Amino acid sequence: MPLPLILLSTQVHITIESSVVIEAAQFGIPSLVLNSNVILYGPNGENMPPYGGPSYFKTEREKGYVQVYAPGLNITGWITSQTKKDQLIDLEKNEKEWIKFMQDINTPYNIYLN
């Protein structure tokens, strides 16, 4: 199943360090990044922008779509406290592209626009 379809019915996203954080934010889904070192060193140990260090998920973190795990964080409590945020993409504004995408994967698009 294509990631955008999965994200349409997702409430929260938890990952070690996946770049799906970016797509989740586009759909208004908060993410919890479990590898706190990824913010310091990036996903592959890079510590220089754009792939590592403080630039990793910078936009998403600044806009409140990402929280980085810290020792003592109650993950169950984090999950239950999260609500969907404003989407960073406007599906209605981009309706033609959305419909074309859904037609390309042979999915009835109208059930996802409500």
N, CA, C and O atoms as a Tinker XYZ file with bonds, in Angstrom:
   456  protein
     1  N      0.852000   -1.168000    0.000000    73     2
     2  CA     0.000000    0.000000    0.000000    64     1     3
     3  C      0.906000    1.243000    0.000000    63     2     4     5
     4  O      1.894000    1.278000    0.734000    81     3
     5  N      0.589000    2.241000   -0.798000    73     3     6
     6  CA     1.405000    3.454000   -0.860000    64     5     7
     7  C      1.388000    4.225000    0.468000    63     6     8     9
     8  O      0.365000    4.308000    1.147000    81     7
     9  N      2.537000    4.777000    0.809000    73     7    10
    10  CA     2.675000    5.508000    2.062000    64     9    11
    11  C      1.619000    6.599000    2.259000    63    10    12    13
    12  O      1.077000    6.701000    3.359000    81    11
    13  N      1.297000    7.418000    1.256000    73    11    14
    14  CA     0.270000    8.444000    1.485000    64    13    15
    15  C     -1.072000    7.868000    1.954000    63    14    16    17
    16  O     -1.765000    8.495000    2.756000    81    15
    17  N     -1.434000    6.705000    1.471000    73    15    18
    18  CA    -2.695000    6.096000    1.903000    64    17    19
    19  C     -2.610000    5.625000    3.351000    63    18    20    21
    20  O     -3.576000    5.742000    4.104000    81    19
    21  N     -1.475000    5.103000    3.729000    73    19    22
    22  CA    -1.282000    4.678000    5.116000    64    21    23
    23  C     -1.343000    5.893000    6.036000    63    22    24    25
    24  O     -1.963000    5.843000    7.099000    81    23
    25  N     -0.703000    6.974000    5.628000    73    23    26
    26  CA    -0.652000    8.168000    6.465000    64    25    27
    27  C     -2.027000    8.810000    6.648000    63    26    28    29
    28  O     -2.276000    9.467000    7.659000    81    27
    29  N     -2.913000    8.626000    5.681000    73    27    30
    30  CA    -4.251000    9.192000    5.812000    64    29    31
    31  C     -5.010000    8.628000    7.017000    63    30    32    33
    32  O     -5.904000    9.283000    7.553000    81    31
    33  N     -4.655000    7.423000    7.437000    73    31    34
    34  CA    -5.359000    6.817000    8.571000    64    33    35
    35  C     -4.437000    6.608000    9.769000    63    34    36    37
    36  O     -4.724000    5.780000   10.634000    81    35
    37  N     -3.340000    7.348000    9.826000    73    35    38
    38  CA    -2.370000    7.229000   10.908000    64    37    39
    39  C     -2.538000    8.380000   11.892000    63    38    40    41
    40  O     -2.749000    9.523000   11.486000    81    39
    41  N     -2.445000    8.084000   13.169000    73    39    42
    42  CA    -2.567000    9.115000   14.209000    64    41    43
    43  C     -1.215000    9.605000   14.709000    63    42    44    45
    44  O     -1.028000   10.805000   14.906000    81    43
    45  N     -0.270000    8.688000   14.916000    73    43    46
    46  CA     1.074000    9.045000   15.366000    64    45    47
    47  C      2.086000    8.176000   14.626000    63    46    48    49
    48  O      1.752000    7.111000   14.107000    81    47
    49  N      3.320000    8.648000   14.589000    73    47    50
    50  CA     4.399000    7.938000   13.912000    64    49    51
    51  C      5.568000    7.831000   14.888000    63    50    52    53
    52  O      6.032000    8.838000   15.424000    81    51
    53  N      6.041000    6.601000   15.116000    73    51    54
    54  CA     7.197000    6.367000   15.986000    64    53    55
    55  C      8.260000    5.662000   15.161000    63    54    56    57
    56  O      7.973000    4.681000   14.474000    81    55
    57  N      9.480000    6.159000   15.227000    73    55    58
    58  CA    10.549000    5.631000   14.402000    64    57    59
    59  C     11.890000    5.720000   15.121000    63    58    60    61
    60  O     12.064000    6.515000   16.045000    81    59
    61  N     12.825000    4.898000   14.686000    73    59    62
    62  CA    14.189000    5.046000   15.183000    64    61    63
    63  C     14.772000    6.336000   14.616000    63    62    64    65
    64  O     15.295000    7.162000   15.365000    81    63
    65  N     14.682000    6.519000   13.267000    73    63    66
    66  CA    15.216000    7.731000   12.638000    64    65    67
    67  C     14.763000    7.886000   11.184000    63    66    68    69
    68  O     15.442000    8.550000   10.401000    81    67
    69  N     13.651000    7.297000   10.817000    73    67    70
    70  CA    13.209000    7.262000    9.421000    64    69    71
    71  C     12.842000    8.643000    8.886000    63    70    72    73
    72  O     12.308000    9.489000    9.604000    81    71
    73  N     13.141000    8.842000    7.619000    73    71    74
    74  CA    12.761000   10.101000    6.963000    64    73    75
    75  C     11.260000   10.185000    6.716000    63    74    76    77
    76  O     10.783000   11.208000    6.223000    81    75
    77  N     10.505000    9.146000    7.041000    73    75    78
    78  CA     9.044000    9.208000    6.943000    64    77    79
    79  C      8.514000   10.305000    7.872000    63    78    80    81
    80  O      7.374000   10.746000    7.724000    81    79
    81  N      9.330000   10.742000    8.820000    73    79    82
    82  CA     8.981000   11.893000    9.660000    64    81    83
    83  C      8.534000   13.064000    8.783000    63    82    84    85
    84  O      7.585000   13.769000    9.123000    81    83
    85  N      9.211000   13.266000    7.671000    73    83    86
    86  CA     8.918000   14.394000    6.777000    64    85    87
    87  C      7.543000   14.223000    6.148000    63    86    88    89
    88  O      6.743000   15.159000    6.145000    81    87
    89  N      7.261000   13.043000    5.618000    73    87    90
    90  CA     5.949000   12.790000    5.015000    64    89    91
    91  C      4.845000   12.825000    6.060000    63    90    92    93
    92  O      3.755000   13.334000    5.798000    81    91
    93  N      5.122000   12.288000    7.243000    73    91    94
    94  CA     4.118000   12.314000    8.309000    64    93    95
    95  C      3.746000   13.758000    8.649000    63    94    96    97
    96  O      2.569000   14.073000    8.827000    81    95
    97  N      4.733000   14.620000    8.738000    73    95    98
    98  CA     4.462000   16.034000    9.025000    64    97    99
    99  C      3.607000   16.659000    7.931000    63    98   100   101
   100  O      2.729000   17.474000    8.213000    81    99
   101  N      3.862000   16.279000    6.689000    73    99   102
   102  CA     3.054000   16.818000    5.594000    64   101   103
   103  C      1.585000   16.468000    5.771000    63   102   104   105
   104  O      0.711000   17.218000    5.335000    81   103
   105  N      1.305000   15.337000    6.406000    73   103   106
   106  CA    -0.065000   14.900000    6.641000    64   105   107
   107  C     -0.564000   15.288000    8.033000    63   106   108   109
   108  O     -1.660000   14.889000    8.427000    81   107
   109  N      0.229000   16.064000    8.784000    73   107   110
   110  CA    -0.198000   16.532000   10.099000    64   109   111
   111  C     -0.026000   15.520000   11.202000    63   110   112   113
   112  O     -0.669000   15.639000   12.245000    81   111
   113  N      0.816000   14.530000   11.008000    73   111   114
   114  CA     0.986000   13.447000   11.972000    64   113   115
   115  C      2.243000   13.686000   12.807000    63   114   116   117
   116  O      3.333000   13.823000   12.252000    81   115
   117  N      2.106000   13.737000   14.123000    73   115   118
   118  CA     3.282000   13.928000   14.973000    64   117   119
   119  C      4.143000   12.672000   15.004000    63   118   120   121
   120  O      3.633000   11.552000   14.964000    81   119
   121  N      5.469000   12.877000   15.077000    73   119   122
   122  CA     6.408000   11.763000   15.120000    64   121   123
   123  C      7.244000   11.816000   16.382000    63   122   124   125
   124  O      7.559000   12.887000   16.901000    81   123
   125  N      7.595000   10.630000   16.866000    73   123   126
   126  CA     8.542000   10.480000   17.957000    64   125   127
   127  C      9.765000    9.776000   17.395000    63   126   128   129
   128  O      9.662000    8.659000   16.889000    81   127
   129  N     10.922000   10.420000   17.480000    73   127   130
   130  CA    12.180000    9.844000   17.009000    64   129   131
   131  C     12.887000    9.247000   18.222000    63   130   132   133
   132  O     13.235000    9.960000   19.163000    81   131
   133  N     13.097000    7.926000   18.190000    73   131   134
   134  CA    13.652000    7.228000   19.344000    64   133   135
   135  C     15.165000    7.361000   19.466000    63   134   136   137
   136  O     15.701000    7.254000   20.569000    81   135
   137  N     15.857000    7.590000   18.370000    73   135   138
   138  CA    17.313000    7.730000   18.398000    64   137   139
   139  C     17.671000    9.192000   18.613000    63   138   140   141
   140  O     17.719000    9.971000   17.661000    81   139
   141  N     17.919000    9.560000   19.854000    73   139   142
   142  CA    18.217000   10.969000   20.142000    64   141   143
   143  C     19.543000   11.404000   19.517000    63   142   144   145
   144  O     19.761000   12.599000   19.315000    81   143
   145  N     20.421000   10.467000   19.212000    73   143   146
   146  CA    21.699000   10.828000   18.591000    64   145   147
   147  C     21.543000   11.280000   17.144000    63   146   148   149
   148  O     22.438000   11.928000   16.602000    81   147
   149  N     20.421000   10.948000   16.514000    73   147   150
   150  CA    20.233000   11.323000   15.117000    64   149   151
   151  C     20.230000   12.844000   14.962000    63   150   152   153
   152  O     20.626000   13.356000   13.915000    81   151
   153  N     19.793000   13.564000   15.978000    73   151   154
   154  CA    19.781000   15.019000   15.914000    64   153   155
   155  C     21.213000   15.565000   15.999000    63   154   156   157
   156  O     21.514000   16.622000   15.445000    81   155
   157  N     22.074000   14.847000   16.686000    73   155   158
   158  CA    23.469000   15.286000   16.795000    64   157   159
   159  C     24.306000   14.844000   15.605000    63   158   160   161
   160  O     25.147000   15.599000   15.117000    81   159
   161  N     24.074000   13.609000   15.133000    73   159   162
   162  CA    24.969000   13.021000   14.145000    64   161   163
   163  C     24.325000   12.614000   12.833000    63   162   164   165
   164  O     25.029000   12.174000   11.924000    81   163
   165  N     23.028000   12.742000   12.704000    73   163   166
   166  CA    22.367000   12.323000   11.471000    64   165   167
   167  C     22.194000   10.824000   11.418000    63   166   168   169
   168  O     22.689000   10.110000   12.289000    81   167
   169  N     21.494000   10.335000   10.403000    73   167   170
   170  CA    21.158000    8.919000   10.350000    64   169   171
   171  C     22.343000    8.002000   10.094000    63   170   172   173
   172  O     22.294000    6.826000   10.454000    81   171
   173  N     23.395000    8.504000    9.487000    73   171   174
   174  CA    24.542000    7.655000    9.177000    64   173   175
   175  C     25.821000    8.184000    9.804000    63   174   176   177
   176  O     26.917000    7.897000    9.324000    81   175
   177  N     25.686000    8.943000   10.858000    73   175   178
   178  CA    26.846000    9.477000   11.552000    64   177   179
   179  C     27.345000   10.801000   10.995000    63   178   180   181
   180  O     28.357000   11.322000   11.462000    81   179
   181  N     26.649000   11.357000   10.001000    73   179   182
   182  CA    27.081000   12.647000    9.475000    64   181   183
   183  C     26.784000   13.711000   10.517000    63   182   184   185
   184  O     25.727000   13.689000   11.146000    81   183
   185  N     27.696000   14.625000   10.700000    73   183   186
   186  CA    27.406000   15.696000   11.640000    64   185   187
   187  C     27.404000   17.063000   10.970000    63   186   188   189
   188  O     27.479000   18.095000   11.636000    81   187
   189  N     27.319000   17.055000    9.659000    73   187   190
   190  CA    27.279000   18.308000    8.911000    64   189   191
   191  C     25.981000   18.385000    8.118000    63   190   192   193
   192  O     25.537000   17.379000    7.565000    81   191
   193  N     25.369000   19.561000    8.054000    73   191   194
   194  CA    24.169000   19.729000    7.227000    64   193   195
   195  C     24.484000   19.408000    5.775000    63   194   196   197
   196  O     25.642000   19.548000    5.382000    81   195
   197  N     23.546000   18.993000    4.965000    73   195   198
   198  CA    22.127000   18.914000    5.262000    64   197   199
   199  C     21.681000   17.569000    5.801000    63   198   200   201
   200  O     20.501000   17.403000    6.110000    81   199
   201  N     22.586000   16.597000    5.926000    73   199   202
   202  CA    22.148000   15.245000    6.278000    64   201   203
   203  C     22.313000   14.893000    7.739000    63   202   204   205
   204  O     21.845000   13.838000    8.166000    81   203
   205  N     22.944000   15.719000    8.502000    73   203   206
   206  CA    23.164000   15.364000    9.892000    64   205   207
   207  C     23.209000   16.573000   10.780000    63   206   208   209
   208  O     23.017000   17.710000   10.350000    81   207
   209  N     23.466000   16.293000   12.019000    73   207   210
   210  CA    23.559000   17.365000   12.984000    64   209   211
   211  C     22.235000   18.070000   13.197000    63   210   212   213
   212  O     21.175000   17.507000   12.924000    81   211
   213  N     22.292000   19.290000   13.679000    73   211   214
   214  CA    21.073000   20.025000   14.037000    64   213   215
   215  C     20.109000   20.253000   12.870000    63   214   216   217
   216  O     18.955000   20.616000   13.098000    81   215
   217  N     20.550000   20.050000   11.639000    73   215   218
   218  CA    19.649000   20.274000   10.506000    64   217   219
   219  C     18.694000   19.110000   10.267000    63   218   220   221
   220  O     17.718000   19.261000    9.533000    81   219
   221  N     18.955000   17.950000   10.871000    73   219   222
   222  CA    18.137000   16.768000   10.606000    64   221   223
   223  C     16.755000   16.948000   11.212000    63   222   224   225
   224  O     16.633000   17.111000   12.426000    81   223
   225  N     15.725000   16.922000   10.399000    73   223   226
   226  CA    14.325000   17.164000   10.791000    64   225   227
   227  C     14.142000   18.556000   11.409000    63   226   228   229
   228  O     13.222000   18.768000   12.199000    81   227
   229  N     15.000000   19.483000   11.057000    73   227   230
   230  CA    14.959000   20.814000   11.679000    64   229   231
   231  C     13.607000   21.490000   11.483000    63   230   232   233
   232  O     13.004000   21.957000   12.448000    81   231
   233  N     13.127000   21.546000   10.248000    73   231   234
   234  CA    11.843000   22.208000    9.972000    64   233   235
   235  C     10.719000   21.539000   10.738000    63   234   236   237
   236  O      9.898000   22.212000   11.361000    81   235
   237  N     10.681000   20.226000   10.694000    73   235   238
   238  CA     9.615000   19.478000   11.368000    64   237   239
   239  C      9.691000   19.659000   12.887000    63   238   240   241
   240  O      8.660000   19.757000   13.551000    81   239
   241  N     10.903000   19.702000   13.434000    73   239   242
   242  CA    11.056000   19.928000   14.880000    64   241   243
   243  C     10.620000   21.337000   15.256000    63   242   244   245
   244  O      9.922000   21.532000   16.251000    81   243
   245  N     11.034000   22.322000   14.456000    73   243   246
   246  CA    10.684000   23.713000   14.752000    64   245   247
   247  C      9.181000   23.951000   14.695000    63   246   248   249
   248  O      8.655000   24.784000   15.432000    81   247
   249  N      8.487000   23.223000   13.823000    73   247   250
   250  CA     7.039000   23.400000   13.684000    64   249   251
   251  C      6.246000   22.513000   14.643000    63   250   252   253
   252  O      5.015000   22.537000   14.636000    81   251
   253  N      6.945000   21.733000   15.466000    73   251   254
   254  CA     6.269000   20.933000   16.489000    64   253   255
   255  C      5.747000   19.588000   16.028000    63   254   256   257
   256  O      4.909000   18.987000   16.700000    81   255
   257  N      6.228000   19.106000   14.892000    73   255   258
   258  CA     5.771000   17.815000   14.382000    64   257   259
   259  C      6.627000   16.654000   14.873000    63   258   260   261
   260  O      6.252000   15.494000   14.702000    81   259
   261  N      7.767000   16.951000   15.480000    73   259   262
   262  CA     8.689000   15.903000   15.903000    64   261   263
   263  C      9.132000   16.140000   17.335000    63   262   264   265
   264  O      9.467000   17.257000   17.730000    81   263
   265  N      9.124000   15.065000   18.095000    73   263   266
   266  CA     9.736000   15.086000   19.411000    64   265   267
   267  C     10.805000   14.015000   19.408000    63   266   268   269
   268  O     10.599000   12.917000   18.891000    81   267
   269  N     11.950000   14.339000   19.989000    73   267   270
   270  CA    13.046000   13.384000   20.088000    64   269   271
   271  C     12.979000   12.748000   21.471000    63   270   272   273
   272  O     12.841000   13.430000   22.486000    81   271
   273  N     13.078000   11.438000   21.481000    73   271   274
   274  CA    12.987000   10.692000   22.740000    64   273   275
   275  C     14.059000   11.159000   23.714000    63   274   276   277
   276  O     15.206000   11.394000   23.334000    81   275
   277  N     13.673000   11.286000   24.948000    73   275   278
   278  CA    14.596000   11.564000   26.046000    64   277   279
   279  C     14.339000   10.524000   27.123000    63   278   280   281
   280  O     13.194000   10.121000   27.329000    81   279
   281  N     15.387000   10.081000   27.817000    73   279   282
   282  CA    15.188000    9.093000   28.881000    64   281   283
   283  C     14.109000    9.560000   29.862000    63   282   284   285
   284  O     14.082000   10.718000   30.281000    81   283
   285  N     13.238000    8.642000   30.208000    73   283   286
   286  CA    12.161000    8.954000   31.130000    64   285   287
   287  C     10.850000    9.314000   30.453000    63   286   288   289
   288  O      9.813000    9.389000   31.113000    81   287
   289  N     10.882000    9.537000   29.142000    73   287   290
   290  CA     9.641000    9.856000   28.435000    64   289   291
   291  C      8.716000    8.645000   28.472000    63   290   292   293
   292  O      9.123000    7.537000   28.121000    81   291
   293  N      7.500000    8.850000   28.888000    73   291   294
   294  CA     6.495000    7.795000   28.899000    64   293   295
   295  C      5.910000    7.727000   27.488000    63   294   296   297
   296  O      5.109000    8.582000   27.109000    81   295
   297  N      6.300000    6.729000   26.720000    73   295   298
   298  CA     5.879000    6.643000   25.320000    64   297   299
   299  C      4.375000    6.445000   25.213000    63   298   300   301
   300  O      3.734000    7.036000   24.343000    81   299
   301  N      3.807000    5.626000   26.080000    73   299   302
   302  CA     2.352000    5.445000   26.054000    64   301   303
   303  C      1.653000    6.770000   26.328000    63   302   304   305
   304  O      0.675000    7.105000   25.660000    81   303
   305  N      2.138000    7.512000   27.288000    73   303   306
   306  CA     1.579000    8.828000   27.578000    64   305   307
   307  C      1.742000    9.787000   26.408000    63   306   308   309
   308  O      0.844000   10.578000   26.119000    81   307
   309  N      2.889000    9.716000   25.732000    73   307   310
   310  CA     3.120000   10.565000   24.560000    64   309   311
   311  C      2.095000   10.247000   23.475000    63   310   312   313
   312  O      1.515000   11.155000   22.880000    81   311
   313  N      1.873000    8.964000   23.221000    73   311   314
   314  CA     0.929000    8.551000   22.181000    64   313   315
   315  C     -0.467000    9.090000   22.491000    63   314   316   317
   316  O     -1.119000    9.671000   21.624000    81   315
   317  N     -0.921000    8.895000   23.724000    73   315   318
   318  CA    -2.285000    9.299000   24.051000    64   317   319
   319  C     -2.451000   10.815000   24.097000    63   318   320   321
   320  O     -3.571000   11.315000   23.986000    81   319
   321  N     -1.360000   11.549000   24.257000    73   319   322
   322  CA    -1.465000   13.013000   24.329000    64   321   323
   323  C     -1.396000   13.683000   22.962000    63   322   324   325
   324  O     -1.616000   14.889000   22.851000    81   323
   325  N     -1.096000   12.923000   21.935000    73   323   326
   326  CA    -0.916000   13.520000   20.607000    64   325   327
   327  C     -2.242000   13.675000   19.872000    63   326   328   329
   328  O     -3.138000   12.838000   19.986000    81   327
   329  N     -2.342000   14.743000   19.133000    73   327   330
   330  CA    -3.467000   14.951000   18.228000    64   329   331
   331  C     -2.893000   15.335000   16.876000    63   330   332   333
   332  O     -1.783000   15.859000   16.781000    81   331
   333  N     -3.665000   15.069000   15.835000    73   331   334
   334  CA    -3.209000   15.465000   14.507000    64   333   335
   335  C     -3.076000   16.974000   14.461000    63   334   336   337
   336  O     -3.860000   17.700000   15.071000    81   335
   337  N     -2.093000   17.425000   13.745000    73   335   338
   338  CA    -1.814000   18.847000   13.599000    64   337   339
   339  C     -2.257000   19.283000   12.205000    63   338   340   341
   340  O     -2.717000   18.461000   11.412000    81   339
   341  N     -2.121000   20.551000   11.913000    73   339   342
   342  CA    -2.422000   21.028000   10.566000    64   341   343
   343  C     -1.499000   20.358000    9.571000    63   342   344   345
   344  O     -0.307000   20.195000    9.830000    81   343
   345  N     -2.046000   19.972000    8.440000    73   343   346
   346  CA    -1.234000   19.358000    7.394000    64   345   347
   347  C     -0.324000   20.406000    6.775000    63   346   348   349
   348  O     -0.708000   21.566000    6.622000    81   347
   349  N      0.880000   19.992000    6.423000    73   347   350
   350  CA     1.790000   20.894000    5.743000    64   349   351
   351  C      1.513000   20.936000    4.245000    63   350   352   353
   352  O      2.068000   21.770000    3.529000    81   351
   353  N      0.648000   20.031000    3.770000    73   351   354
   354  CA     0.213000   20.074000    2.380000    64   353   355
   355  C     -1.302000   20.226000    2.373000    63   354   356   357
   356  O     -1.983000   19.766000    3.289000    81   355
   357  N     -1.814000   20.859000    1.359000    73   355   358
   358  CA    -3.248000   21.095000    1.243000    64   357   359
   359  C     -3.795000   20.167000    0.162000    63   358   360   361
   360  O     -3.640000   20.436000   -1.029000    81   359
   361  N     -4.439000   19.068000    0.579000    73   359   362
   362  CA    -4.932000   18.091000   -0.393000    64   361   363
   363  C     -6.012000   18.689000   -1.288000    63   362   364   365
   364  O     -6.102000   18.334000   -2.463000    81   363
   365  N     -6.823000   19.583000   -0.756000    73   363   366
   366  CA    -7.858000   20.191000   -1.590000    64   365   367
   367  C     -7.249000   21.140000   -2.620000    63   366   368   369
   368  O     -7.679000   21.170000   -3.773000    81   367
   369  N     -6.256000   21.908000   -2.206000    73   367   370
   370  CA    -5.581000   22.820000   -3.133000    64   369   371
   371  C     -4.899000   22.031000   -4.249000    63   370   372   373
   372  O     -4.853000   22.473000   -5.397000    81   371
   373  N     -4.381000   20.885000   -3.904000    73   371   374
   374  CA    -3.661000   20.051000   -4.862000    64   373   375
   375  C     -4.523000   18.883000   -5.325000    63   374   376   377
   376  O     -4.015000   17.796000   -5.602000    81   375
   377  N     -5.837000   19.119000   -5.409000    73   375   378
   378  CA    -6.779000   18.047000   -5.695000    64   377   379
   379  C     -6.497000   17.348000   -7.027000    63   378   380   381
   380  O     -6.610000   16.125000   -7.104000    81   379
   381  N     -6.134000   18.087000   -8.073000    73   379   382
   382  CA    -5.880000   17.455000   -9.375000    64   381   383
   383  C     -4.723000   16.467000   -9.286000    63   382   384   385
   384  O     -4.808000   15.363000   -9.825000    81   383
   385  N     -3.644000   16.856000   -8.611000    73   383   386
   386  CA    -2.504000   15.945000   -8.468000    64   385   387
   387  C     -2.879000   14.737000   -7.621000    63   386   388   389
   388  O     -2.458000   13.614000   -7.898000    81   387
   389  N     -3.684000   14.983000   -6.575000    73   387   390
   390  CA    -4.126000   13.900000   -5.698000    64   389   391
   391  C     -4.987000   12.904000   -6.468000    63   390   392   393
   392  O     -4.786000   11.695000   -6.354000    81   391
   393  N     -5.939000   13.400000   -7.248000    73   391   394
   394  CA    -6.813000   12.529000   -8.027000    64   393   395
   395  C     -5.992000   11.721000   -9.033000    63   394   396   397
   396  O     -6.214000   10.522000   -9.202000    81   395
   397  N     -5.055000   12.375000   -9.690000    73   395   398
   398  CA    -4.218000   11.664000  -10.656000    64   397   399
   399  C     -3.423000   10.564000   -9.953000    63   398   400   401
   400  O     -3.326000    9.447000  -10.460000    81   399
   401  N     -2.860000   10.878000   -8.795000    73   399   402
   402  CA    -2.116000    9.871000   -8.043000    64   401   403
   403  C     -3.008000    8.686000   -7.694000    63   402   404   405
   404  O     -2.615000    7.534000   -7.880000    81   403
   405  N     -4.205000    8.963000   -7.192000    73   403   406
   406  CA    -5.104000    7.887000   -6.806000    64   405   407
   407  C     -5.538000    7.067000   -8.021000    63   406   408   409
   408  O     -5.690000    5.849000   -7.924000    81   407
   409  N     -5.739000    7.727000   -9.162000    73   407   410
   410  CA    -6.100000    6.994000  -10.378000    64   409   411
   411  C     -4.924000    6.131000  -10.838000    63   410   412   413
   412  O     -5.113000    5.008000  -11.305000    81   411
   413  N     -3.723000    6.662000  -10.702000    73   411   414
   414  CA    -2.537000    5.902000  -11.115000    64   413   415
   415  C     -2.389000    4.612000  -10.324000    63   414   416   417
   416  O     -1.888000    3.617000  -10.849000    81   415
   417  N     -2.815000    4.619000   -9.074000    73   415   418
   418  CA    -2.695000    3.400000   -8.275000    64   417   419
   419  C     -4.029000    2.658000   -8.174000    63   418   420   421
   420  O     -4.190000    1.740000   -7.369000    81   419
   421  N     -4.989000    3.085000   -9.022000    73   419   422
   422  CA    -6.285000    2.418000   -9.093000    64   421   423
   423  C     -7.041000    2.371000   -7.766000    63   422   424   425
   424  O     -7.585000    1.336000   -7.380000    81   423
   425  N     -7.063000    3.501000   -7.085000    73   423   426
   426  CA    -7.782000    3.603000   -5.821000    64   425   427
   427  C     -8.870000    4.648000   -5.962000    63   426   428   429
   428  O     -8.613000    5.724000   -6.502000    81   427
   429  N    -10.091000    4.365000   -5.491000    73   427   430
   430  CA   -11.160000    5.374000   -5.560000    64   429   431
   431  C    -10.793000    6.582000   -4.694000    63   430   432   433
   432  O    -10.809000    6.504000   -3.465000    81   431
   433  N    -10.465000    7.688000   -5.346000    73   431   434
   434  CA    -9.940000    8.860000   -4.641000    64   433   435
   435  C    -10.977000    9.566000   -3.778000    63   434   436   437
   436  O    -10.616000   10.179000   -2.773000    81   435
   437  N    -12.235000    9.497000   -4.136000    73   435   438
   438  CA   -13.229000   10.298000   -3.408000    64   437   439
   439  C    -13.405000    9.881000   -1.960000    63   438   440   441
   440  O    -13.879000   10.685000   -1.157000    81   439
   441  N    -13.042000    8.658000   -1.590000    73   439   442
   442  CA   -13.208000    8.245000   -0.207000    64   441   443
   443  C    -12.158000    8.867000    0.701000    63   442   444   445
   444  O    -12.303000    8.813000    1.922000    81   443
   445  N    -11.102000    9.457000    0.142000    73   443   446
   446  CA   -10.027000   10.022000    0.953000    64   445   447
   447  C    -10.096000   11.537000    1.060000    63   446   448   449
   448  O     -9.288000   12.130000    1.775000    81   447
   449  N    -11.015000   12.173000    0.387000    73   447   450
   450  CA   -11.079000   13.627000    0.374000    64   449   451
   451  C    -12.058000   14.180000    1.393000    63   450   452   453
   452  O    -12.271000   15.391000    1.431000    81   451
   453  N    -12.657000   13.342000    2.216000    73   451   454
   454  CA   -13.645000   13.809000    3.203000    64   453   455
   455  C    -12.995000   14.158000    4.515000    63   454   456
   456  O    -13.679000   14.567000    5.454000    81   455
